[in-house]
Amino acid sequence: MTKNGQRHFGYKNHIKINRKTKLIETYSVTNVSTHNSQAMEVLIDEDRDGEMFADSSYSGEPIR
């Protein structure tokens, strides 16, 4: 990633937490250039998961 003409390296942690137990059910680590919506494919199980709460960076057509 380039910011203000300087190269930056990093990663992002994406986690899915069970609302009732407060335990982490699954996680994904991506490089900083990966869009957040791509991490959702690993985290969500459409047959098992119900309601989801996420910030606006996890929005977009693939998430709907």
N, C-alpha and C positions, 0 to 999 in steps of 0.2 A: 504494500500500500504506500502511496506517496502522499505526503501532507506537507504543505509549505515548501515544496521542492526537496524534501528529505524523505528517504526511504525508511519505512517502519515495518517491523516484523512482529507478528503476534498471533494469537489464537483466541477463539471464543468458546466458552463452555455453554452448552444448551442442556437443560435438565427438565425432566418430567417428575413432578412430586405428587404423591397421593394426598389429596386434600384432607382426608380423614386421619390417616396415620402419620402424616408429615414426613414420610420416608421417600427417598429418591427411588423411583421405579426404573428409570433408564436415563442415559445421558449420551451426549455426543460432543466431540471436540472437533472444531473445524478451524481452518486458517482464517485470518481476518478478512480475506477477500471474498469468502463464501457468503452469499446472501442468507439471511436467517430463515427464509421460507424453505430453503433446501434442507435445512436441518430438521424441519418438522416431519419430513417423510420418514425419518428414522424413529422419531419419538412417538408418533401417533399410531394407534391401532384402532382403525375405524370400527371394527366389530366389538371391541371391548371398552373403549374410552367413551365417556359421555361429554360433559361440559368442559370447555377449555377456557382458561384465562391467560392472555398474553398481551404484551405491549404492541404498539402499532408497527413495529419493525417486523412482526411475524404475519403481516397482512398480505393480501394479494390473491389473485385468482387461484393458484394451487391450494391455498389454505381453505378457501370456501368449500 
